[in-house]
Amino acid sequence: MTDSLFRPPAALAMSQEAAAAVLDPESLAALAAVCDLAPLPALDDLTTARAREVLAGVDLLVTGWGCPPLDAEVLAAAPRLRAVVHTAGTVRGHITEACWERGIEVSSAAAANAVPVAEYALAMILLTGKQVLERARALRSTGVRDRLPRIPRTIGNHRRTVGILSASLTGRRVIELLRPHDVGILLHDPYVTDADAAELGVTKVGLRELFARSDTVSVHTPLLPATRGLVSRPLIEAMRPGAVLINTARGAVVDQDALTDAARSGRIRAVLDVTDPEVLPSEHPLWACDNVLITPHLAGSQGNEWRRLAEHAVAETARWASGTGFLHPVRRERLTYSA
């Protein structure tokens, strides 16, 4: 984009850590080429004199992790603000009712951030299907490989049944990544029609059936009032012996006490990239379960994957400046059932 085209006055609003991680010098230069970017540092406190001075002149905010809420008071200080480009997933933490009431256009990088989460889920589905972690641990402790007659026929990914809880952006990406593999895919999502399921190439089932029939259940539902504790004790108890629960969504979607009981009994296995709370206390019994892998909320964008988020911000800013409109808009009416 050349300087002859409209370059909207813009500013970064996020924590200093987020700005440094997501927007390296090359990304900042690319962003500055499509908007008139206010000088750094990013705004991490929107009540300061500097913040109010910057806000008074911006048409667009590029936000990220740690952005303060854009409430009525902030918007009063930003009379020209018409658009927000978010460099992460959910916008619930900073986009307020005041933003929607003003008609501010919002874009989110949720689709970009879904890519590494889905890759993590796929990797864990396949690794747990082969019981890689348990068998590696056994090899380390015994120094003996499994003999062929002793390998159970339950091990492996041939015609394994994978249940996807929610056809969110990440859930749909996981379904796409699973297509080349010889697995059956079940889906539960109350907002997906039979026609949608057929197009996705999955079998739509009820919630309990998903847990009862799946060898692996991968949780991708957003945390909403209606989904808190959705993965309940009865659902966990319905899972097959040896089945795997993978959670890359939010810890509070799962009844953690029920999961702990099932894992400690050895009845099911789990891969948890999220817990409630994060991080679990050191004395929590899940840490002692060899059949549970807990990772530090790393499935989302990390390291070089941050460049994808930055590229999203540049592309969306350029589209908005050209009058084309956002490719990945956030709709107010969809927030009742999306992240």
Stockholm file with secondary structure:
# STOCKHOLM 1.0

chainA/1-339         MTDSLFRPPAALAMSQEAAAAVLDPESLAALAAVCDLAPLPALDDLTTARAREVLAGVDLLVTGWGCPPLDAEVLAAAPRLRAVVHTAGTVRGHITEACWERGIEVSSAAAANAVPVAEYALAMILLTGKQVLERARALRSTGVRDRLPRIPRTIGNHRRTVGILSASLTGRRVIELLRPHDVGILLHDPYVTDADAAELGVTKVGLRELFARSDTVSVHTPLLPATRGLVSRPLIEAMRPGAVLINTARGAVVDQDALTDAARSGRIRAVLDVTDPEVLPSEHPLWACDNVLITPHLAGSQGNEWRRLAEHAVAETARWASGTGFLHPVRRERLTYSA
#=GR chainA/1-339 SS CCTTSCCCEEEEESCHHHHHHHCCHHHHHHHHTTSEECCSSCBSCTTSHHHHHHHTTCSEEEECTTCCCBCHHHHHTCTTCCEEEESSSCCTTTBCHHHHHHTCEEECCHHHHHHHHHHHHHHHHHHHHTTHHHHHHHHHHHCCCCCGGGSCTTCSCTTEEEEEECCSHHHHHHHHHHTTSSEEEEEECTTCCHHHHHHHTCEECCHHHHHHHCSEEEECCCCCTTTTTCBCHHHHHHSCTTCEEEECSCGGGBCHHHHHHHHHTTSCEEEESCCSSSSCCTTCGGGGCTTEEECCSCSSCCGGGHHHHHHHHHHHHHHHHHTSCCSSBCCGGGGGTCC
#=GC SS_cons         CCTTSCCCEEEEESCHHHHHHHCCHHHHHHHHTTSEECCSSCBSCTTSHHHHHHHTTCSEEEECTTCCCBCHHHHHTCTTCCEEEESSSCCTTTBCHHHHHHTCEEECCHHHHHHHHHHHHHHHHHHHHTTHHHHHHHHHHHCCCCCGGGSCTTCSCTTEEEEEECCSHHHHHHHHHHTTSSEEEEEECTTCCHHHHHHHTCEECCHHHHHHHCSEEEECCCCCTTTTTCBCHHHHHHSCTTCEEEECSCGGGBCHHHHHHHHHTTSCEEEESCCSSSSCCTTCGGGGCTTEEECCSCSSCCGGGHHHHHHHHHHHHHHHHHTSCCSSBCCGGGGGTCC
//
